[in-house]
Amino acid sequence: MALMKNIPKIDLHRHLEGSVEPETLLHIARTWGGELPAYELEKLRPHIQMTAEQPGFATFLSKFSVYRGFYTCREAIEYAVCRAVAAAAEDTVKYLELRYSPTHFASRGRFCERDVVEWIHTAMQRTARECGIIAVPILTISRDYGFDLAASTVDMALSMPDGYFMGLDIAGDEISHSAEPFARLFEKFRARGLGLSIHAGEVCGSAHVRQSVEQFGARRIGHGISSARDPELMRLLSERDVLLEVCLTSNIDTGAVRNIREHPLRTLMDNAVPVCLNTDDPAISAITLSHEYVLAAAELGCSADTLKQLNQAALRHAFHPDQAWLQKKIGHYWQ
């Protein structure tokens, strides 16, 4: 693990909501208030982390219920952001795309979403400078909250100055809610030259991935591992250079993959599909990106050169607006 921790890394798929560790929650509750189901660390863990439960998509999503409505003030939100960015930097992540839902941090209407965005942006960039990491904010909307709220959030985000958001992500329960009603919102982001990443093909079939690419114009797919069962789709992803943001442990926790040795990462790579390794929700899965590298190496046979290639693919598909600057700044880590 120590060796993997020292390797410079890129994480393109990490949710701020799922990066808030139990220790951070306890500190926030004791300092600024906030309701938790338990106030002792080991008693809190089962409520927010995948521990002894049977893996499953509904179980995984249920872990976020503790966080909703938890934040009582600006300082609490800023502290959560600072700890999340610092944790990535401590794991030698050099470039981090941190996606989040302003609706989530608005704590069920306690705060104005625009204010939340200001607070998160300030805390994220300040901590990134202090820790020597590049942190890029990505807007998340949720299928679960419905179109009207998502449209309001997108309009607010696009009214912010440049740099507040560099891409759009749609998450939530893809089993129960199609991404199709949100197509107009995807186009708004794409029309501004911003990136689009869609959660698709994680626990559902490859048709959702194909729709995301062909109909919605997604440049990246969150998870997308069902593509490995569709040779024609893998050809499409390769030809169009669409990156799959792969998250090994998360795929096991959600039940998308039964065990690590059955993970289709190598199948995707063997078919020239661009992929990279990411954490998804490191606090929920109790992992780091270094942990994912260990899994990839030990269980999937990924060599040091393979890990380098995964980072090169991630860098090339980053939503940062200045690719030339980014390559010059950090590209040498993976030469």
C-alpha positions in Angstrom: 0.0 0.0 0.0 2.8 2.4 0.8 4.3 2.0 -2.6 0.9 2.7 -4.3 0.4 5.7 -2.1 3.5 7.3 -3.4 2.4 7.0 -7.0 1.0 10.2 -8.4 -2.7 9.7 -9.4 -5.7 11.3 -11.1 -9.2 10.8 -9.8 -11.9 12.0 -12.2 -14.9 10.4 -10.4 -15.2 11.3 -6.8 -18.3 12.5 -5.1 -17.8 15.1 -2.4 -20.9 13.8 -0.6 -19.4 10.4 -0.3 -15.9 11.7 0.7 -17.0 12.9 4.1 -15.5 10.4 6.5 -17.1 9.4 9.8 -14.4 11.2 11.8 -15.3 14.4 9.9 -19.0 14.0 10.6 -18.3 13.5 14.3 -16.1 16.6 14.4 -18.7 18.7 12.6 -21.5 17.5 14.9 -19.5 18.2 18.1 -18.3 21.6 16.8 -21.2 23.1 14.9 -24.1 20.7 15.7 -25.9 18.2 13.4 -28.0 15.1 14.0 -26.3 11.7 13.7 -27.6 8.2 14.4 -24.7 7.6 16.7 -21.9 9.8 18.2 -19.3 7.1 18.8 -17.0 6.3 15.8 -17.5 2.5 15.6 -21.3 2.8 16.2 -21.5 5.5 13.4 -19.6 3.5 10.8 -22.3 1.0 9.9 -24.7 3.8 9.2 -22.5 5.5 6.5 -20.1 2.8 5.4 -20.4 -0.5 3.6 -19.4 -2.8 6.5 -20.9 -6.3 6.9 -24.0 -5.9 4.8 -24.7 -7.8 1.6 -23.7 -5.6 -1.3 -26.5 -4.0 -3.3 -27.3 -0.8 -5.1 -30.2 0.2 -2.7 -28.0 -0.5 0.3 -25.2 1.6 -1.1 -27.5 4.5 -1.8 -29.0 4.3 1.7 -25.7 5.3 3.2 -26.2 8.8 2.0 -29.4 9.3 4.1 -27.4 10.3 7.2 -25.8 13.2 5.3 -29.0 14.7 3.9 -30.0 17.7 6.0 -27.0 17.2 8.3 -25.1 20.5 7.7 -26.1 23.3 10.0 -23.9 26.2 8.9 -21.3 27.4 6.4 -18.4 26.4 8.6 -19.5 22.8 8.7 -19.8 22.6 4.9 -16.4 24.3 4.4 -14.7 21.9 6.9 -16.2 18.9 5.0 -14.8 20.2 1.8 -11.3 21.0 3.2 -11.0 17.5 4.7 -12.1 15.8 1.4 -9.5 17.7 -0.7 -6.8 17.3 1.9 -7.5 13.5 2.1 -7.0 13.2 -1.7 -3.8 15.2 -1.6 -2.5 13.0 1.3 -3.1 10.0 -1.1 -0.9 11.7 -3.7 -3.7 12.6 -6.0 -2.4 15.3 -8.2 -5.5 16.1 -10.1 -9.0 15.7 -8.6 -12.4 16.3 -10.1 -14.7 16.6 -7.2 -18.4 16.4 -8.2 -21.2 17.5 -5.9 -24.8 18.4 -5.7 -25.6 21.9 -4.3 -29.0 20.6 -3.4 -27.5 18.0 -1.1 -25.4 20.5 0.8 -28.3 23.0 1.0 -29.6 20.7 3.7 -33.2 20.4 2.5 -33.6 24.1 1.9 -31.7 25.4 4.9 -29.4 27.3 2.7 -29.5 28.9 -0.8 -27.9 26.7 -3.4 -25.9 29.7 -4.8 -24.5 30.4 -1.4 -23.5 26.8 -1.0 -21.7 26.9 -4.3 -19.7 30.0 -3.2 -18.7 28.3 0.1 -17.7 25.0 -1.5 -15.7 26.7 -4.3 -13.8 29.0 -1.8 -13.0 26.1 0.5 -12.0 23.8 -2.3 -9.6 26.2 -4.1 -8.1 27.4 -0.8 -7.3 23.9 0.3 -6.1 22.8 -3.1 -3.6 25.6 -3.1 -2.4 24.8 0.4 -2.1 21.0 -0.4 -0.5 21.4 -3.9 -3.3 19.6 -5.7 -5.4 20.7 -8.7 -9.1 20.4 -7.7 -11.8 20.9 -10.3 -15.5 21.2 -9.4 -18.1 19.3 -11.3 -21.8 19.9 -10.9 -24.0 16.9 -10.0 -27.7 16.8 -10.6 -29.8 13.8 -9.5 -32.4 11.8 -11.4 -34.1 11.2 -8.1 -35.0 14.9 -7.4 -36.9 15.4 -10.7 -36.4 17.7 -13.7 -37.6 21.0 -12.2 -35.1 21.1 -9.3 -32.3 19.9 -11.7 -33.2 22.7 -14.2 -33.1 25.3 -11.5 -29.7 24.0 -10.3 -28.2 24.0 -13.8 -29.4 27.5 -14.5 -27.9 28.7 -11.2 -24.6 27.0 -12.0 -24.4 28.4 -15.5 -24.9 31.9 -14.1 -21.8 31.6 -11.9 -18.5 33.0 -13.1 -16.2 30.8 -15.2 -14.4 28.1 -13.2 -17.1 27.4 -10.7 -18.1 24.3 -12.6 -16.2 22.6 -15.4 -18.5 19.8 -16.2 -21.9 18.3 -15.5 -22.7 14.9 -14.0 -26.0 13.2 -13.5 -26.2 10.6 -10.8 -28.9 8.8 -8.8 -30.9 5.6 -9.3 -30.6 4.7 -12.9 -32.8 1.6 -12.3 -35.9 3.7 -11.5 -35.2 7.0 -13.3 -34.1 7.5 -16.9 -31.7 10.2 -17.9 -33.8 11.1 -21.0 -35.9 13.8 -19.3 -32.7 15.7 -18.5 -31.4 15.9 -22.1 -32.1 19.6 -22.5 -29.9 20.3 -19.4 -27.1 18.2 -20.8 -27.2 20.3 -24.0 -27.0 23.6 -22.0 -23.7 22.5 -20.5 -22.3 21.2 -23.8 -23.3 24.4 -25.6 -21.0 26.3 -23.1 -18.1 24.0 -24.0 -18.3 22.2 -20.6 -17.8 18.5 -20.1 -20.6 16.0 -19.7 -20.3 12.8 -17.6 -23.3 10.5 -17.2 -23.7 7.7 -14.7 -24.8 4.8 -16.9 -24.4 1.1 -17.3 -23.4 0.5 -13.7 -26.2 -1.8 -12.5 -28.3 -1.5 -15.7 -27.6 -2.7 -19.2 -25.4 -1.3 -21.9 -28.3 0.4 -23.7 -28.0 3.3 -21.2 -24.3 3.8 -22.1 -25.1 3.8 -25.8 -27.9 6.3 -25.3 -25.6 8.6 -23.2 -23.0 8.6 -26.0 -25.2 8.7 -29.2 -28.1 10.7 -27.9 -26.7 12.9 -25.2 -23.1 13.4 -26.4 -21.4 12.4 -23.2 -17.6 12.6 -23.3 -17.3 10.3 -20.3 -19.4 7.7 -18.6 -19.6 7.1 -14.8 -18.9 3.4 -14.4 -20.3 2.0 -17.7 -19.0 -1.5 -16.9 -21.9 -3.2 -18.6 -20.3 -2.1 -21.9 -17.9 -5.1 -21.5 -20.8 -7.4 -22.4 -21.5 -5.5 -25.7 -18.7 -5.8 -28.3 -20.3 -3.3 -30.7 -20.6 -0.7 -27.9 -17.0 -1.2 -26.9 -16.0 -0.5 -30.5 -18.2 2.7 -30.4 -16.5 3.8 -27.2 -13.1 3.2 -28.6 -13.8 5.0 -31.9 -15.4 8.0 -30.2 -12.8 8.1 -27.5 -15.3 8.1 -24.7 -13.8 7.4 -21.3 -15.3 5.0 -18.7 -14.7 6.2 -15.1 -14.2 2.8 -13.4 -14.5 2.4 -9.7 -13.6 -1.1 -8.6 -14.6 -1.3 -4.9 -17.8 0.7 -5.5 -18.8 -1.7 -8.2 -18.6 -4.6 -5.7 -20.4 -2.6 -3.0 -23.3 -1.9 -5.3 -23.5 -5.5 -6.4 -22.7 -4.5 -10.0 -19.8 -7.0 -9.9 -19.8 -10.1 -7.7 -16.1 -10.0 -6.8 -13.0 -8.2 -7.9 -11.7 -11.0 -10.1 -14.8 -10.8 -12.2 -14.4 -7.1 -12.8 -14.4 -6.3 -16.5 -11.6 -3.7 -16.4 -9.2 -5.8 -18.4 -11.9 -6.8 -20.9 -12.5 -3.1 -21.5 -8.8 -2.3 -21.9 -8.2 -5.3 -24.2 -10.9 -3.8 -26.5 -9.2 -0.4 -26.5 -11.9 1.3 -24.5 -10.5 4.3 -22.7 -10.7 3.8 -18.9 -9.3 5.2 -15.7 -9.4 4.2 -12.0 -11.4 6.3 -9.5 -12.8 6.1 -5.9 -16.5 7.1 -6.4 -17.4 7.5 -2.7 -14.2 6.8 -0.7 -15.8 7.4 2.7 -18.8 5.1 2.0 -16.5 2.3 0.7 -13.8 3.0 3.3 -11.0 3.2 0.6 -8.4 5.4 -0.9 -7.4 5.5 -4.6 -4.2 3.8 -3.5 -6.3 0.9 -2.3 -7.9 0.7 -5.8 -4.4 0.6 -7.3 -3.5 -2.3 -5.0 -6.6 -4.2 -6.1 -5.9 -3.5 -9.8 -2.4 -4.8 -9.5 -2.9 -7.7 -7.2 -6.2 -9.1 -8.5 -6.4 -7.9 -12.1 -2.8 -8.1 -13.0 -2.3 -4.4 -13.8 1.4 -3.6 -14.1 3.1 -0.3 -13.3 2.9 0.6 -17.0 -0.8 -0.2 -17.1 -1.4 2.1 -14.1 0.6 4.8 -15.9 -1.6 4.3 -19.0 -4.8 4.7 -16.9 -3.5 8.0 -15.6 -2.6 9.2 -19.1 -6.1 8.4 -20.3 -7.6 10.2 -17.3 -5.4 13.3 -18.0 -6.4 13.4 -21.6 -10.1 13.3 -20.8 -10.0 15.7 -17.9 -12.6 18.5 -17.9 -10.0 21.2 -17.1 -10.5 23.9 -19.7 -6.8 24.3 -20.5 -5.4 20.9 -21.6 -2.1 22.3 -22.7 -1.5 23.9 -19.3 -2.6 20.8 -17.5 -0.3 18.5 -19.6 2.6 20.9 -18.9 1.8 21.1 -15.2 1.4 17.5 -14.3 1.8 15.3 -17.4 5.4 14.6 -16.6 4.3 12.3 -13.7 3.2 9.6 -16.2 5.8 9.9 -19.0 
